[in-house]
């Protein structure tokens, strides 16, 4: 393990319960740094950090930065946050989440996983694959690995795997020497302003990696990533593609269903180099695994060892997460919050549910995204058999006319008997259970706290008998 030369002093993290921020806290604690933090509400992540010795408070007060040297915030924390204001007034070192992550990665061989969709799962796959090859990488992931229950770890090797977030442009701060780009689509335009600016952000991210003598692994099946690849290669960048075409450097070949997952060959330079068998469902995960394999090979690890690790991967929290089964009804939860993600997740769910019906509850995240993709959301949800649409989850945001759950429900191309707009949180689980029969699957989808409904669904199913 290479220790960062940074003198952190005593650190306070605002929003410490978030996926990325809690991961940074874990790494800092493992390095012996004195860490405190605050968050808007209680959570299991706060409890887990407290078990590590972190003083984690609920709410935001200026006195909580007393005695601290460094304060870390994310772009989600407003400039008038009392702890942030106090840190500035007292002349404390104020870091963004990306700056802190970049400092943690200093002196290590960084692997940054980016893309509009699939970052968390692919980052997790890279981590598990490397571990199977006998490497103990440090990692910070946007969700908890099913294998360990943790979203971050300080490893003993010089490899640091990080989920690279494009939502606020923070991925540009990471000094990685290898990168994955799973896809490039319009999203987070509240930060970027235009699709062109977002695409240029990915170009700048990839160019930075290659300028450091590194390489980029990009998805040949995704139009946005493919266009990016063409542009980068024209500049002489080292870009390696993966996908279903024989033109890709790493081709996903002969795919077939195997239980819940997929089995397929990976062809490189015209020859089959390994067979991959996955426990997680969906063609998108077959692509994610191929990206992880290509990255590991690029770093000099054996294909067979990487494939064995990928075959042992069982998923991450809130990514097609199995919550339980009662009376033949299976319940899953997923973070999908973009139309492409919803369509991909529901397509994979069709593979798993077999002859049963797919019953879905969805809660959109942010008014701007709802307004931008209102029709596309409806079309994607139409892949289910029954749909319950909640009101948009957008705390602190100003509503946009027409960007509502009710409008979204009206755009779902199913008979009205199979679509319901339900603004009452307490009534959602009842709708789902009333529609479910043995052999069916219930899924909760969204980036907010909709996943908590799954437990209520299971309770109601048990009560129904």
N, C-alpha and C positions, 0 to 999 in steps of 0.2 A: 504493500500500500504506500502511495506517495502522499505525504501530509502537506496540505496547503500551507503556504507560508503566511497566510493572512492572520493578523492578530485581531481576532473578533472582539475581544473584551467580553463584557456581559451583554447578552443579546435579548431583545424583546421583539416578538413577532406579532404584528397586528393581523388578525384573521387566521390565527394558528390552526383552526379546525378545518381549513380548506385542504383539499387533496395535495396540492403542490406545497403549501406552506407547512403542513404537518410533516411532509417528507423531509424538507429542509431542516426542520426542528430535530428530527430523528438523527440525521447525519451529524448535526452540530453537537448534540448530546453525546453521541458515540465518540466524538473527538474531544470530549471533556469540557465543552463550552457550557457556561452557566446560561440557561435559557428560561425565559418567562414568555407568556403570551396571553392574548385575549381573543375572544370571538363573540359573535352576537348571541349565540345560544349554546346550550349544552349539546354534546354529541359523544358518540363512542370514541371518536378520535381524541377528544379532550381527555377522556378517561384513560385511554391508552398512553397518552403523553404524560399524564400525571403519574402513571405507574413507573415511568422512566425517571421521575424526579422533576418534571417540568411544572412550574407554578402557572397553571392555566386558569384565567379568570373569565367570567361571563360578563359582557358589557364592555364599555369603553370609557376609561377615566384617565385624565392627564397624569395623575400621580403614579400610574402603573409603569411609566418610563423612568421614574426616579431611580437613580443608581445604575442605570443602563448606559452602555457605551455605543451600541449599535441598535438601530430599529429597522426592521424589515417589514415592508408593506407590499401588497399587490396592487395592481391597477384598479381592482374592485373596491379598494378602500378610498373613500372620497377625500379630497384635500382638506376638508374642514373636520375630519375625524379628530377628536380631542387629543388622542395620543400622538397622532402625526403632527398636529399643531404644536404640542408641547415639545416634541423631539426637535423640531425646527427652531423653536424659540430658545432651546437650551444648547443649540449647536451640536447635537448628537449626530453621529454618522447615520444618514438615512439611505437605505438601499431598497431598490425594487426587488421583487422575487427573482427576476431574471438575473440581475446583477449578483444577488447572493448565490444563485445556483452556479453562475459562471465562475465565481470565486471558489466555490466548493470543488469545481472540476479542474481548477488549475493544477498543473503538474501531473495530470492523468491523461490517458488516451480516451477521449470522449466520443461516445456514440450518441448522436441526437436523432430521435425518431419524430418526424413531422408528417403533416398531412391534414386535410380537412376532416377525415374520418379514419378511425382505426389505429390512432396513435397509442392508446393505452394498451390494447391487446398486443400490438406488434412490439412495443417496448418490453412488455412482459415476456413475450416469446423469445426475444433476443436474450434476455436475462436468464431464463430457464435453460435455453440451449447452451449458453456459455458455461453455466454451472455444471451441466452434464459433461462438459469437456474438461472438468477439473479446475475451472477458473472460479474465483470468488470475486465477482465484480461489485463495485458500489452501484447503487441504482436509486433513482427517484422516479416514481411512476404515479400516474393520475388516479390509481385505484389500488386496492389491496390484492396481492397475489393469493389465489386460492390455496397454493401449496404452503405459504408461510403466514398468511394473514397480515402481512406488512406491505406498505407502499414505498418503503425506503430501507436502505441497508448500507452500512459502511464496510466495504469489502477489504480483503487483504491484497488484492491485485491492483495493478495500475489502470484497470479499465473502469470507466464510469459511464453507465447507461442512463440516459435521461430522456424523458418525454419533452419534446420541444414544442412550445405553444405559440401558434401564430396569431391567436386571437387578439393580442395586444402588441404584436411585433417583437415580443420578448425573445423569440428564438434567434434573433439576429445577434444577441449578446453572447451566445454560447460558442466556445472555442473548440468545437468538435473536429475530429479528424476522419470521421465516418458518419454518414447521414443516410436516413431512409426518407423518401417522400412517397407516401401511400397513394395520395391523390391530391388534386388541386381543384376546388370548386368554390363558388361564391358563398361566403359566409363571413360573419364578423365585420360586415361593412359599416357598422357603427364606429369601428376604429379605422378601417382602411379607406372608407369613403367610396371607392370604386373597385370594380373587379380587376381593372388594370393595375391599380396600386397593390392589391393583394398578390397578384401574379408576380409583380416586380419584387415584392417582399420575399417570395419563395426563390426567385432568381438570385437575389442578394444573399439569402441564407446559403444556398447551394454553392454559389461562387466563393463565399468565404471559406467553406469547407475545402474546396478544391485548391484555393490559393494557399492553404496551409499544407498542401501536399497530400490531402486526403481524397476520398472517393465518395460518390453518391450512388445509392441504389434507389431506382425509381420504377414505378409501376407502368409497364407498357400498355396495360389494358385501359388505363384511365386517360381520357383525352387531354385533360389539363396537365397531368404529369408527363405525358408523351410530348406535348408541345414544349414543355419546359426542357425535356431531355434534348430535343432537337436544337433548341437555342443554346444550351450549355455546351453540347458537343461542337457546335459551330465555333465556340470560343476556345475549344481545345480542352474542355473539362473532362475528367474521368467519371463518366456516368455509366452504370451497369443496370440494365433493365431486367425486369422479371414480369412474366405474364403468360398468356396462353398461346402466343404466336411463336412460330419457329424463328422469327426475327429477334425475339428477346434473348438476352444473354443467358437467362435462366428460365427455361420453359416449363410450365406446369402441364404435364402430359398424362394422358390416360386416366383422367379423374373418375372415381367411382365412389358411391356411398358405401360406408362401412360402419354399421351401427349408427350412432348419433353423428359421427364425424365423416371425414373424407379420407380416401386413400389415393395416392397419385405418385407418379414418377417426376423427378426433376432432371431435365436434359440440359447439358451445358456443353458448348462447343461440339454439338452433334452427337453426343453420347450420353446415355443415362448414367448419372453419377450417384443417385440414391433414390430409394423409395421412402415416401413419407406417409405415415398413418396418424391421423389426428383424432383426439377425443372430443374436440369442440366442433359444432356444426357450422355449415355454411361455406360456400365457395369463397367468400371474402376472407375467411380465416385460412383457407388453403393458400390464397395469395399472400396474406400476412406472414404465414409460416415460410413461404418461399423467399420473401424479403429478408426475414431473419436468417435463413440459411445462407443466402447470397452474401449478407453482411459478415456473418461468421467466417465464411470461406475467404472473403476479402481480407480478413484480419489474420488468416493463416491457420484457422482451426479445421479439423477433419470433418468432411461432410457426414460421415456415418455417426460420429459423436453428436453433432448438432441435430441430426435427424432423430436420434434417440431421445434427446432432451425435448424436442418439439413434440414427440409422441407421448411424452409424459405430462405435457401441459394440460391443465384442467380448467383454465380460465381465470378471470378476475372478477372482483365484486362489481355488480351492476352491468356486466357484459354477458347477456344471455345467462343470467344467474338463476340456477334452479333453487326455488324457495320451499318446495314441498309438494306432496300429492295427497289428496283425500278422495276416497271413493272413485278412483280412476280419473280424477281431474288434476292435471299437472299445472303448477303455478310457476311462472318465470318473471324475472324483472330485467329491464335493460335500459341503459342510459340514452338510447337513441333519441335525438332531438332535432335532427335535420331530415328533410324528406328522403334523401338518398340513404341515410342510416336506417330510417324506418323501413323503407322498401327492402333493403338488404337484410335486416333483422327478420322481417316477416317472411321473406323468401326462405331463409334458413329455418324458420319455425315451421313452415309447410313441410320441410323434409322430416322434421322431428315428429310432428303431430300425426302423420300418416293419414288415416281415414277420418280422424276427428276434426272438430271445428276449432277455429282460432278466434278467441274472444279477447279484445284489446281495449285497454284504457290508456288514453294519451293526454299528457299535459304539455302544452307548448311552453317554450322558454324564451322570453323577451318579445316585446311588441314589434320591434323592427324586423326580427326574423319571421314572425307570423305574417306581417304585412307583405314581406318580400316573397314568401312562398305559400301563400294561403291556398292556392289551387293545387300546388304540388303536394302539400300536406294531405289534402283530401284524397288525391289520387293514390298516394302511398298507403294511407290507412284503408283504402278500398281493397287491399290484398287480404284483409281479415274478413271473417264472416259476420262478426258483430263488433261494433265500435261504440265506446263511451268516451266522449270528448269533454275534458274539464276546461275551466277557464284558464287563460294564459297566466303563467307564473312569471311575474315581472315586478318584484318588490322595489318600490321607490321610483319606478318609471312612469312617465306620463303616457296614458293610453293613446293609441292611434286609431281613429275611426275605421271600423271594418276589420281591424286586426283582433278578432275575438274568437273565443272557443265556439260560440254559436255560429259564426260565419264559416269557420272551419268545418263544423259538423255538416253544414248545408252543402259543402263541396265534396263530401264523401260519396262516391258513386255506388251506394248500396240502397236497397229499398228502405224507406223511412222506418219500417219496423225493426230494422237492424242497426240503426244509428240513433244515438241519443246524446244531447248536450246536457250535461249535469253539472251545474255550478256549485252544488252542495257537496263538499268533500265527504261528509258523513254518509252520503247516499251512494257513492260510487261502487263500493264493494258489493252492496246489495244488488245493483244492476248486473255486475259481472257474474255473481253466483246464480242469480235467477236464470241466466241464459246458458249456464254450463251443465253438461251431461257427461257421464262416464266416457272417457276417450278424448275429451276435449282438452284444449290448452288455454289457460288464461295468462295474458301478458300485461304488465304495467310498463309503460314507456315514458321517458322524459328525463330532463336534466335536473329538475327540481327535487322535491321530496316525495314524489308520487310512489317511489319504491316502498314507502312505509305502509302503503295500502295492502301489499301482498300478505302481510301477517294477518290483517283483518279478514281478507278473503279466505285464508285457510281456516280461521276460526269459524266463519260462517258456514263453510263447507262441512266442517266437523259437526256443527250444530244441526245442519240439515240432515246429516246421516247418510 
